[in-house]
Amino acid sequence: MQEKSYKNILYFITVVILTTLAIQVYWNFKNYQAGKQQLINEVQTSLDNAVDQYYINLAKKNTIGFATDSSNLKGFLKKKSFTNFIKKVDSGNVDFRSFTFSDSTDQSRVSIFRGVEVDSMDRIHMHSLDTSPSKITKAPFSFKIKTDSTRQKKAFELLTSKIVISITEDSLELNTLDSLLKNELNRKAIDIYHGISFSSNKGESYTFNESVIGSSTLSTKTKSSYLPRGSSLELFFTNTTLTILKKSLFGIILSFLLVSAVIGCLLFLLRTIKHQKQLAELKNDLISNITHEFKTPIATISAALEGIQIFNQDNDPEKTKKYVQMSSNQLGKLNTMVEKILETATLNSEELELNLEELNLIHLTETIANRYQTNASEKEIKFHTTHKSIWKKVDSFHFENAINNIVDNAVKYGGDTIEVSISNTSSDIVIEIKDNGTSLTRAQKDKIFEKFYRVPKGNTHDIKGFGIGLYYTKTIIEKHGGTIELVLDQGQTNFKIKLSNG
C-alpha cells in the first residue's frame, strides 16, 4: 500500500512539474509574440517619423512663397532680382532655406515664406493685410510651379497676389532616409539589421541594403501622408529575436526563477519523501534484525537456565559453571546491543558533551591496531607513522570507539590486509584505515555513513549489525571538528579521517 502511495505521489509531482513547464513555455511564447508585434509597431512608427522628417527637411529646402498685394505684384515680378531667382530655380542652383535678394529691391511690402511656413502663408499674410492702413484687396489664390515661363508670369500677374514655388522630387535619397531612420531606432533602443525598398508612382524601384532585404523575416510599409501618392516605401528587417528578448528580459528571468523555485520545491519534497520511505524500510529491517539478534541470546539463556533446572539435578558445579558462563556471555551480548541503540539515540541530541583531554593519537591508534591483530590472527594488520607523537584534545571514550568501529568493519568485511596509518601535516592530522577488500561499490559509498544503512547481501538476517557503527563514527568525528570520507581507489577501501591541527 505504501509503495502504491509513493508511486502516486511520484506521478503527481511529475505531472505538476511538466504542467508548470508547459504553462511557462506557453506564457513565454505568448510574451515573445506580443513583444514581436510591439517591435513591429515601434519600427513602423520609427519609419513613419523618418519619412515625415525627410519630407519636412525637403520642404524646407525646396519650397518658397512670396506674398504681397495685387497692385505691387506686377512690379515685383518685373524686378531683375526675381528674374535672376527664376533662372536659378531652372538651373537647380538655389537653396530656398538661405535665399535672399542680392540687389536693393524694395521688399518692405513682400513677405517671404520658406518650407513648411508656406502652409500658413494665407493666414499670416491675410492678417497683415487686415491690420494695414491701406486695406489692400485680399487675393487668397495660390499656384505652384516647377519652372519659369513668360506665360506663367502673366498668369501670376492676373490671378494672384501670392506665389508659391516648390521643386518636387519623384525619387528618394535612401541614404538620407536611412540616417533619419537610424536616429529614430537608436532613440527607441532598437537594434536591427534593415533594408529599404522604394517604388515611385512612375514604376521606378530603388533599394538600400539589398542583402538584408533578401534574408529578412519581417517587413512593414510606411503610412506617412507625406509620401507621394502612388508610391510605396517598405522596410525589411531581421535580427529581431535578441531585441525582443532584451525587452522582455525581466519577465523571462522572473518566470525562470519562479519555475525553478517551484520545481526545486517539488524535487526537494520528492527527495524528502523518498528518504523517509528508505528510512522507514531501514527501520523495518532494523526491527526485524534486532528481533533476530535478540532471539539468539535469549534462547541461549533460556536453554542454559533450563539445563540448570532440569539437567543438573545433582548440582554439578562444573555443569552449573558452564551454564552460568554461557548465560553471562549472552547477557553481555544483549547489553552491548542495547548500548549501541542507546548511543544512537544520544547522538541525535545536542546535549551530548565531549570530555576533551590531551591524548597521544599515535599511541591510541597503535594500541587499537595491535589489539585487533591479536584477536584476528587470520588478518594482517599493519601500523604506519612517521612521527613519535601527535597530541590532540579528544574525548578518549568516544574517539576510541569511533576508530574501533572502522577497524572492526575492516576486520569483519574487508580484505586480508589492513593498514592503519597516522600523519601530521601543517594543517591536518590524517588517520587512514585501508584494506584490500573490494566488496563496496561506488553506489554504496555515499550511503555507508547513513543511520541504519547496512550493505545488502540478499537475506536481511545475513547482514550483521544494526547499521549504527559508521553513523556513530561520522557523528563523533564531526563533533571533534573533523571530517571522514570513504575512498575507493586502486583496489583498496580507504576510510580517511582529517582533524584540524590546532
C-alpha positions as CSV (number, residue, x, y, z in Angstrom):
1,M,0.0,0.0,0.0
2,Q,2.8,2.4,0.9
3,E,4.6,1.5,-2.4
4,K,1.5,2.4,-4.3
5,S,1.1,5.7,-2.5
6,Y,4.7,6.6,-3.1
7,K,4.3,5.9,-6.9
8,N,1.1,8.0,-7.0
9,I,2.9,10.9,-5.3
10,L,5.8,10.5,-7.8
11,Y,3.4,10.6,-10.7
12,F,1.6,13.6,-9.3
13,I,4.8,15.6,-8.8
14,T,6.0,14.6,-12.3
15,V,2.7,15.8,-13.8
16,V,2.8,19.1,-11.8
17,I,6.4,19.8,-13.0
18,L,5.6,19.0,-16.6
19,T,2.4,21.1,-16.5
20,T,4.3,24.0,-14.9
21,L,7.0,23.8,-17.5
22,A,4.3,23.7,-20.3
23,I,2.5,26.7,-18.9
24,Q,5.7,28.7,-18.6
25,V,6.8,27.8,-22.1
26,Y,3.4,28.9,-23.5
27,W,3.4,32.1,-21.4
28,N,6.9,33.0,-22.6
29,F,5.9,32.2,-26.2
30,K,2.9,34.5,-25.9
31,N,5.1,37.2,-24.4
32,Y,7.5,36.7,-27.3
33,Q,4.7,37.1,-29.8
34,A,3.4,40.2,-28.1
35,G,7.0,41.6,-28.0
36,K,7.4,40.8,-31.7
37,Q,4.2,42.7,-32.5
38,Q,5.3,45.6,-30.3
39,L,8.6,45.7,-32.1
40,I,6.9,45.8,-35.5
41,N,4.7,48.7,-34.3
42,E,7.7,50.6,-33.0
43,V,9.6,50.0,-36.2
44,Q,6.5,51.2,-38.1
45,T,6.4,54.3,-36.1
46,S,10.1,55.0,-36.5
47,L,9.8,54.6,-40.2
48,D,6.8,56.9,-40.4
49,N,8.6,59.5,-38.3
50,A,11.7,59.2,-40.5
51,V,9.7,59.7,-43.7
52,D,7.9,62.7,-42.2
53,Q,11.1,64.2,-41.2
54,Y,12.7,63.5,-44.6
55,Y,9.9,65.4,-46.4
56,I,9.8,68.2,-43.9
57,N,13.5,68.7,-44.5
58,L,12.9,68.5,-48.2
59,A,10.1,71.1,-48.0
60,K,12.5,73.5,-46.1
61,K,15.0,73.2,-48.9
62,N,12.7,73.1,-52.0
63,T,9.7,75.4,-51.2
64,I,9.4,79.2,-51.0
65,G,6.5,81.5,-51.1
66,F,6.1,85.3,-51.8
67,A,3.0,87.2,-50.7
68,T,2.2,90.8,-51.4
69,D,-0.8,92.9,-52.5
70,S,-2.0,92.7,-56.1
71,S,-1.0,96.3,-57.0
72,N,2.6,95.6,-56.0
73,L,2.8,92.1,-57.5
74,K,3.3,93.2,-61.2
75,G,6.2,95.5,-60.3
76,F,7.7,92.8,-58.1
77,L,7.6,90.2,-60.8
78,K,9.4,92.6,-63.3
79,K,12.3,93.2,-60.9
80,K,15.6,91.9,-62.1
81,S,16.3,90.2,-58.8
82,F,13.1,88.0,-59.2
83,T,14.0,87.2,-62.8
84,N,17.5,86.1,-61.7
85,F,15.9,84.0,-59.0
86,I,13.7,82.2,-61.5
87,K,16.8,81.4,-63.6
88,K,18.5,79.9,-60.6
89,V,15.4,77.7,-60.0
90,D,15.7,76.5,-63.6
91,S,19.4,75.6,-63.2
92,G,18.8,73.9,-59.8
93,N,21.4,76.1,-58.0
94,V,19.2,77.7,-55.4
95,D,18.7,76.6,-51.8
96,F,15.4,78.2,-50.6
97,R,16.4,77.9,-47.0
98,S,19.1,80.6,-47.4
99,F,17.8,82.6,-50.4
100,T,17.9,86.4,-50.2
101,F,17.6,89.0,-53.0
102,S,21.0,90.4,-53.7
103,D,20.0,93.8,-55.1
104,S,18.3,96.7,-53.3
105,T,14.8,95.7,-54.3
106,D,12.2,97.2,-52.0
107,Q,10.9,94.2,-50.1
108,S,9.0,96.1,-47.5
109,R,5.7,95.1,-49.0
110,V,6.7,91.5,-49.9
111,S,6.6,88.6,-47.4
112,I,8.8,85.5,-48.0
113,F,7.8,82.1,-46.5
114,R,10.1,79.1,-46.6
115,G,9.4,75.4,-46.2
116,V,6.5,74.4,-44.0
117,E,5.8,78.0,-43.3
118,V,4.1,78.2,-46.7
119,D,1.2,76.1,-45.3
120,S,0.3,79.1,-43.0
121,M,1.1,81.8,-45.6
122,D,-2.6,82.6,-46.2
123,R,-3.4,83.1,-42.6
124,I,-0.4,85.1,-41.7
125,H,-0.4,87.4,-44.8
126,M,-4.2,88.0,-44.7
127,H,-3.8,89.0,-41.0
128,S,-1.1,91.6,-42.1
129,L,-3.4,92.9,-44.7
130,D,-6.3,93.3,-42.3
131,T,-4.2,95.4,-40.0
132,S,-2.6,97.6,-42.6
133,P,-3.9,101.1,-43.2
134,S,-4.3,100.8,-46.9
135,K,-6.8,97.8,-46.7
136,I,-5.5,96.2,-49.9
137,T,-7.8,93.7,-51.5
138,K,-7.2,90.1,-50.4
139,A,-6.3,87.5,-53.1
140,P,-6.1,84.1,-51.4
141,F,-5.5,82.0,-54.5
142,S,-2.0,80.4,-54.8
143,F,-0.3,78.4,-57.6
144,K,2.7,76.0,-57.6
145,I,5.2,75.9,-60.4
146,K,8.3,73.9,-61.3
147,T,10.0,76.1,-63.9
148,D,9.7,79.7,-65.1
149,S,7.9,80.8,-68.3
150,T,6.5,84.1,-69.6
151,R,3.0,82.7,-69.9
152,Q,3.1,81.6,-66.2
153,K,4.3,85.0,-65.0
154,K,1.5,86.7,-66.9
155,A,-0.9,84.3,-65.2
156,F,0.5,85.3,-61.8
157,E,0.0,89.0,-62.6
158,L,-3.6,88.4,-63.4
159,L,-4.7,85.8,-60.9
160,T,-2.9,86.1,-57.6
161,S,-1.1,88.2,-55.0
162,K,0.8,85.2,-53.7
163,I,3.4,83.0,-55.4
164,V,4.5,79.5,-54.1
165,I,7.4,77.9,-55.8
166,S,8.0,74.2,-54.9
167,I,10.5,71.9,-56.6
168,T,9.2,68.4,-56.3
169,E,11.2,65.2,-56.5
170,D,9.9,61.9,-57.7
171,S,12.7,59.8,-56.1
172,L,14.0,59.4,-52.5
173,E,17.6,59.7,-51.3
174,L,17.6,56.4,-49.4
175,N,20.9,57.1,-47.7
176,T,19.5,60.3,-46.2
177,L,16.3,58.5,-45.2
178,D,18.3,55.7,-43.6
179,S,20.2,58.2,-41.4
180,L,16.9,59.6,-40.2
181,L,15.6,56.1,-39.6
182,K,18.7,55.1,-37.6
183,N,18.3,58.1,-35.4
184,E,14.7,57.1,-34.6
185,L,15.7,53.4,-33.9
186,N,18.5,54.5,-31.7
187,R,16.2,56.7,-29.8
188,K,14.0,53.7,-29.0
189,A,16.9,51.4,-28.4
190,I,16.0,49.1,-31.3
191,D,19.0,47.2,-32.7
192,I,18.0,45.6,-36.0
193,Y,19.5,45.0,-39.5
194,H,17.3,46.6,-42.1
195,G,17.0,47.3,-45.8
196,I,14.7,49.8,-47.6
197,S,12.8,49.4,-50.9
198,F,11.1,52.3,-52.6
199,S,8.8,52.2,-55.6
200,S,7.8,55.5,-57.2
201,N,4.5,56.4,-58.9
202,K,6.3,56.1,-62.2
203,G,7.1,52.4,-61.6
204,E,10.8,53.0,-60.8
205,S,12.3,51.0,-57.9
206,Y,15.2,51.7,-55.6
207,T,16.7,49.6,-52.8
208,F,19.1,50.1,-49.9
209,N,20.9,47.2,-48.2
210,E,19.6,44.7,-50.7
211,S,21.3,41.8,-49.0
212,V,19.2,42.3,-45.9
213,I,16.0,42.5,-47.9
214,G,16.6,39.1,-49.3
215,S,17.2,37.5,-45.9
216,S,14.7,39.5,-43.8
217,T,11.9,37.8,-41.8
218,L,9.7,40.8,-41.1
219,S,8.7,43.9,-43.1
220,T,6.5,47.0,-42.8
221,K,5.2,49.7,-45.1
222,T,5.2,53.4,-44.2
223,K,1.8,55.1,-43.7
224,S,3.2,58.6,-43.9
225,S,0.9,61.1,-45.6
226,Y,3.9,62.9,-47.0
227,L,4.8,60.1,-49.3
228,P,3.8,60.9,-52.9
229,R,0.5,59.3,-54.0
230,G,1.0,56.1,-55.9
231,S,4.5,55.4,-54.4
232,S,5.3,52.9,-51.7
233,L,8.2,52.6,-49.2
234,E,8.8,49.3,-47.4
235,L,11.3,48.5,-44.6
236,F,12.7,44.9,-44.3
237,F,14.4,44.0,-41.1
238,T,15.9,41.0,-39.3
239,N,17.9,40.2,-36.1
240,T,14.7,40.7,-34.1
241,T,14.9,37.8,-31.6
242,L,17.7,39.3,-29.5
243,T,15.9,42.7,-29.5
244,I,12.6,41.2,-28.5
245,L,14.2,39.1,-25.7
246,K,16.0,42.2,-24.3
247,K,12.7,44.0,-24.0
248,S,11.1,41.0,-22.2
249,L,14.2,40.1,-20.2
250,F,12.7,40.9,-16.8
251,G,9.7,38.8,-17.4
252,I,11.8,35.8,-18.7
253,I,14.1,36.0,-15.7
254,L,11.2,36.2,-13.3
255,S,9.5,33.3,-15.0
256,F,12.6,31.2,-14.9
257,L,13.1,32.0,-11.2
258,L,9.5,31.1,-10.3
259,V,9.6,27.9,-12.3
260,S,13.0,26.9,-10.8
261,A,11.6,27.6,-7.3
262,V,8.5,25.5,-7.9
263,I,10.5,22.7,-9.5
264,G,13.1,22.9,-6.8
265,C,10.5,22.7,-4.0
266,L,8.8,19.7,-5.7
267,L,12.1,17.9,-6.2
268,F,13.0,18.6,-2.6
269,L,9.7,17.2,-1.5
270,L,10.1,14.2,-3.7
271,R,13.6,13.7,-2.2
272,T,12.3,14.0,1.3
273,I,9.5,11.5,0.7
274,K,12.0,9.1,-0.9
275,H,14.4,9.5,2.0
276,Q,11.6,8.9,4.5
277,K,10.5,5.9,2.6
278,Q,14.0,4.5,2.6
279,L,14.4,5.3,6.3
280,A,11.1,3.5,7.1
281,E,12.4,0.5,5.2
282,L,15.7,0.6,7.1
283,K,13.9,0.9,10.4
284,N,11.7,-2.1,9.5
285,D,14.8,-4.1,8.6
286,L,16.4,-2.9,11.8
287,I,13.5,-4.1,13.9
288,S,13.5,-7.4,12.1
289,N,17.2,-7.7,12.6
290,I,17.1,-6.7,16.2
291,T,14.4,-9.2,16.8
292,H,16.5,-11.9,15.2
293,E,19.7,-10.8,17.0
294,F,17.9,-10.7,20.4
295,K,16.2,-14.0,20.0
296,T,19.6,-15.9,19.8
297,P,21.0,-14.8,23.2
298,I,17.5,-15.0,24.8
299,A,17.1,-18.6,23.5
300,T,20.6,-19.4,24.7
301,I,20.0,-18.0,28.2
302,S,16.7,-19.8,28.4
303,A,18.3,-23.1,27.3
304,A,21.1,-22.6,30.0
305,L,18.5,-21.9,32.7
306,E,16.5,-24.9,31.6
307,G,19.7,-27.0,31.7
308,I,20.4,-25.9,35.3
309,Q,16.8,-26.6,36.3
310,I,16.2,-29.9,34.6
311,F,19.6,-31.5,33.7
312,N,21.5,-30.5,36.7
313,Q,19.6,-32.2,39.5
314,D,22.9,-33.3,41.1
315,N,24.1,-29.7,41.3
316,D,27.3,-30.5,39.4
317,P,29.5,-27.4,39.9
318,E,31.2,-27.8,36.5
319,K,27.9,-28.0,34.6
320,T,26.4,-25.1,36.6
321,K,29.5,-23.0,35.9
322,K,29.2,-23.8,32.2
323,Y,25.6,-22.8,32.0
324,V,26.2,-19.7,34.1
325,Q,29.1,-18.7,31.9
326,M,27.0,-19.2,28.7
327,S,24.2,-17.1,30.2
328,S,26.7,-14.4,31.2
329,N,28.2,-14.2,27.7
330,Q,24.8,-13.9,26.1
331,L,23.7,-11.2,28.6
332,G,26.9,-9.3,27.8
333,K,26.0,-9.5,24.1
334,L,22.5,-8.2,24.8
335,N,23.9,-5.4,26.9
336,T,26.2,-4.4,24.0
337,M,23.4,-4.3,21.5
338,V,21.2,-2.2,23.8
339,E,24.1,0.2,24.5
340,K,24.6,0.7,20.7
341,I,21.0,1.6,20.3
342,L,21.1,4.0,23.2
343,E,24.2,5.6,21.8
344,T,22.4,6.3,18.6
345,A,19.6,8.0,20.5
346,T,22.1,10.1,22.4
347,L,23.8,11.2,19.1
348,N,20.5,12.8,18.0
349,S,20.6,15.1,21.0
350,E,22.5,18.4,21.0
351,E,23.2,17.8,24.7
352,L,25.9,15.3,24.0
353,E,29.0,16.9,25.5
354,L,32.6,15.7,24.8
355,N,35.0,15.3,27.6
356,L,38.1,16.6,25.9
357,E,41.6,15.7,27.1
358,E,45.1,15.8,25.6
359,L,45.9,12.4,24.1
360,N,48.7,11.0,22.0
361,L,46.8,9.8,18.9
362,I,49.7,7.6,17.7
363,H,49.6,5.6,20.9
364,L,45.8,5.3,20.7
365,T,45.6,4.1,17.1
366,E,48.6,1.8,17.5
367,T,47.0,0.2,20.6
368,I,43.8,-0.5,18.6
369,A,45.7,-2.0,15.7
370,N,47.7,-4.3,18.0
371,R,44.6,-5.4,19.8
372,Y,42.8,-6.4,16.7
373,Q,45.9,-8.2,15.4
374,T,45.9,-10.3,18.5
375,N,42.2,-11.1,18.2
376,A,42.1,-11.7,14.5
377,S,45.3,-13.6,13.7
378,E,43.9,-14.6,10.3
379,K,44.2,-11.0,9.2
380,E,47.4,-9.0,8.6
381,I,47.1,-5.6,10.4
382,K,50.0,-3.1,9.8
383,F,50.5,0.2,11.6
384,H,52.5,3.1,10.0
385,T,53.5,6.5,11.2
386,T,56.4,8.9,10.6
387,H,56.1,10.7,14.0
388,K,56.8,9.7,17.6
389,S,53.8,11.5,19.0
390,I,50.8,13.6,17.8
391,W,48.9,15.3,20.5
392,K,45.3,16.4,20.2
393,K,42.4,17.2,22.5
394,V,39.8,14.5,22.1
395,D,37.2,12.6,24.0
396,S,39.1,9.3,24.7
397,F,36.0,7.2,25.1
398,H,34.0,8.3,22.0
399,F,37.1,8.8,19.8
400,E,38.5,5.3,20.6
401,N,35.0,3.8,19.9
402,A,34.9,5.7,16.5
403,I,38.3,4.2,15.4
404,N,37.3,0.8,16.8
405,N,34.2,0.8,14.6
406,I,36.2,1.4,11.4
407,V,38.9,-1.2,12.2
408,D,36.2,-3.7,13.3
409,N,34.4,-3.3,10.0
410,A,37.6,-3.8,8.1
411,V,38.3,-7.0,10.0
412,K,34.8,-8.3,9.5
413,Y,34.0,-7.3,5.9
414,G,37.3,-6.1,4.4
415,G,40.3,-7.8,2.8
416,D,43.1,-9.9,4.3
417,T,45.5,-7.0,4.7
418,I,44.6,-3.9,6.8
419,E,46.8,-0.8,7.2
420,V,46.4,1.8,9.9
421,S,48.4,5.0,9.4
422,I,48.5,8.4,11.0
423,S,50.4,11.5,9.8
424,N,50.7,15.1,10.8
425,T,50.7,17.9,8.2
426,S,50.9,21.7,8.6
427,S,47.1,21.9,8.6
428,D,45.6,18.5,9.4
429,I,46.1,15.3,11.3
430,V,45.2,12.4,8.9
431,I,44.2,8.9,10.1
432,E,43.7,6.3,7.4
433,I,42.4,2.7,7.7
434,K,42.9,0.8,4.5
435,D,42.1,-2.7,3.4
436,N,42.4,-4.6,0.2
437,G,38.7,-5.6,0.1
438,T,36.6,-4.6,-2.9
439,S,33.1,-5.6,-1.7
440,L,31.8,-2.0,-1.5
441,T,30.6,-0.3,-4.7
442,R,30.5,3.4,-5.6
443,A,26.7,3.4,-5.2
444,Q,27.1,2.3,-1.6
445,K,29.9,4.8,-0.9
446,D,27.5,7.7,-0.4
447,K,25.2,5.7,1.9
448,I,27.6,3.9,4.1
449,F,27.5,6.6,6.8
450,E,23.7,6.9,6.9
451,K,21.9,5.7,10.0
452,F,20.7,2.1,9.9
453,Y,22.2,1.6,6.5
454,R,23.8,-1.9,6.0
455,V,25.4,-3.2,2.9
456,P,22.8,-5.6,1.4
457,K,23.6,-9.3,0.9
458,G,20.3,-10.7,-0.2
459,N,18.8,-12.0,3.1
460,T,18.2,-9.4,5.7
461,H,19.2,-11.6,8.5
462,D,22.5,-12.4,6.9
463,I,23.5,-8.7,7.4
464,K,25.2,-8.4,10.8
465,G,25.0,-5.3,12.9
466,F,22.4,-2.6,13.0
467,G,23.9,0.0,10.6
468,I,24.8,2.2,13.5
469,G,28.6,1.9,13.8
470,L,29.7,4.1,10.9
471,Y,27.0,6.6,11.5
472,Y,28.2,6.9,15.1
473,T,31.8,7.2,13.9
474,K,30.9,10.0,11.5
475,T,29.0,11.9,14.1
476,I,31.8,11.7,16.7
477,I,34.4,12.8,14.2
478,E,32.3,15.8,13.1
479,K,31.7,16.7,16.8
480,H,35.5,16.8,17.1
481,G,35.6,19.3,14.2
482,G,36.9,16.8,11.7
483,T,35.7,15.0,8.5
484,I,35.6,11.4,7.4
485,E,35.3,10.1,3.8
486,L,35.4,6.8,2.1
487,V,37.8,6.5,-0.8
488,L,37.5,3.6,-3.3
489,D,40.6,3.5,-5.4
490,Q,43.2,1.1,-6.8
491,G,41.5,-2.0,-5.3
492,Q,41.5,-0.5,-1.8
493,T,38.8,0.6,0.7
494,N,40.2,3.6,2.5
495,F,38.5,5.4,5.4
496,K,40.2,8.8,5.7
497,I,39.8,10.9,8.8
498,K,41.0,14.5,9.0
499,L,41.3,16.6,12.2
500,S,42.3,20.2,12.3
501,N,45.8,20.6,13.5
502,G,45.2,23.2,16.1
